[in-house]
């Protein structure tokens, strides 16, 4: 290839449900373009993208992986992502690095949970989308039915771009061809429908088309095709078999000729300002001559190279040896080495252009979601945050060996640094270290990594449920703290009012003191005391949230007025007010989706009802399987994996996602309150 330009760059994420064949598809694309000499197999553990020993053992992707190839004078950056819901964080994060999402669908199993989720996430990020129906070499397929299902679920804008032929052994393209043999549907009709859809994006072209009755040239159709992709008016459907290679040449041609370059896709969602303050959209331009603007969408803790930041260049040119800033950091770092990635392998390069995906190693300041830039003019520019599912599955962990505690925290921090949906919590009240993820398989993979890569064994047990408390009525209270002990005394008096806020609105502190009865210098101590008072709750010992606290009066003393006095007074005043504000306990409610054999629906729904859950929907998935959707309190799911295994003969699986907090039933609250009071008396 001649020297690359931004116009010749493509960035693609392979997303979709597990077992759709994304990694095998990546392998087929890499092999067809000569990027690798021989195709590996997921079953053999020798693919470019599933290189981690854990992935080889599991037989499926656990993390996203970047690879690249060249075709028809274009360079394509490809991100292969995991398909199982427990590892959705890696797939969602990859969307921040690309212009196009290829949603890969298994021809045998059709639309599945992650198919729908990733279609939605890609649309929310305003990415161009294409659907690839893979495994068309399989037997007993209903491809016309699958296309109809896709169009029913995702809209009539999902249109055929090629069709399988000769029993799925080949594929015929319908954008540039209006004749040919296909296994179903008419090539001519599919061609006509696609042209009709595309020309609607250009009024002049549409007028000429209607007047002349002749198909516009491919060159004339390129711009309206890109516009249709950009605006979601067209979602092409393509057919492939990664196993036999059917459809791979056609897919490569589409990626090179029709997938958008960085200037043709929708611009990245940058803004200037700080979260919570006034912000304004910022238009990054894919111009190699402007200031550098790059976004880190993945971080890896590599045992040999240290911390690796993987980023997409959106503006300017990143060059080896240049100075870059991380966020609003004041000190730059030097780009000592600049890499392209090919799975686990790195290729050192001198520069990266807008649209390139690359990596930098050994820069401690880099974190997930960091923005890299070369001028303080861009200090306060951020990418609109991705919407990740909230990690709700939890395990309390402790080291098997005494003295390994600090090492445990260091390792957990590395794991959390790599995964935006893996969270580490420390609960001083229960002396628990809790890890949270998207499911039991997600957490199991982290424990296995701790054991295999970091050689650290831990004991686990179910964690305390993250209950909360709140108030349901307004109340007022005051407290005077007065202490005299021979020398200088302590004095502080605080009057405050509390009011409930809407669920999820958080805590608000208002200073309404007039006349300096509480000197301004002590107000920070008052707020500190209020926050301390909210930490332990009054009903069952859980943090109090969703309330407004207004401090409106108080007293001080010229000599004995002290910060500590106002902190104590505020803490005790807010606790007293909460007692009088009809406090209640809240519990986390999760959305649950359960995939089960249809024969187990009755047993499953009965079991879920017994766990205080309720069903919101049931959907057939074909092949004798069904998906049940519902809501259930998180507290009822501690033993759910084993129970589901028992009910379904090992064929069931489930995912959970945080929905909201809701009041626990009165009888449950009474039990929790009694237990809390007994605990207090014992202490």
Beta strands, then each sheet from edge to edge (+ up, - down):
strand 1: 9-16
strand 2: 65-71
strand 3: 74-80
strand 4: 100-106
strand 5: 128-134
strand 6: 158-160
strand 7: 162-165
strand 8: 170-173
strand 9: 235-239
strand 10: 270-272
strand 11: 280-282
strand 12: 293-302
strand 13: 306-315
strand 14: 318-319
strand 15: 323-326
strand 16: 333-334
strand 17: 339-342
strand 18: 345-348
strand 19: 351-352
strand 20: 357-361
strand 21: 371-373
strand 22: 381-383
strand 23: 393-399
strand 24: 423-427
strand 25: 432-437
strand 26: 458-461
strand 27: 468-471
strand 28: 475-483
strand 29: 490-500
strand 30: 507-511
strand 31: 547-555
strand 32: 583-597
strand 33: 614-622
strand 34: 625-633
strand 35: 653-663
sheet 1: 2+ 3- 1- 4- 5- 9- 6-
sheet 2: 7+ 8-
sheet 3: 11+ 10- 22+
sheet 4: 16+ 15- 21+ 12- 13+ 20-
sheet 5: 14+ 19-
sheet 6: 17+ 18-
sheet 7: 24+ 25- 23+ 26-
sheet 8: 27+ 32- 34+ 33-
sheet 9: 27+ 32- 35+
sheet 10: 28+ 29- 31+ 30+
end
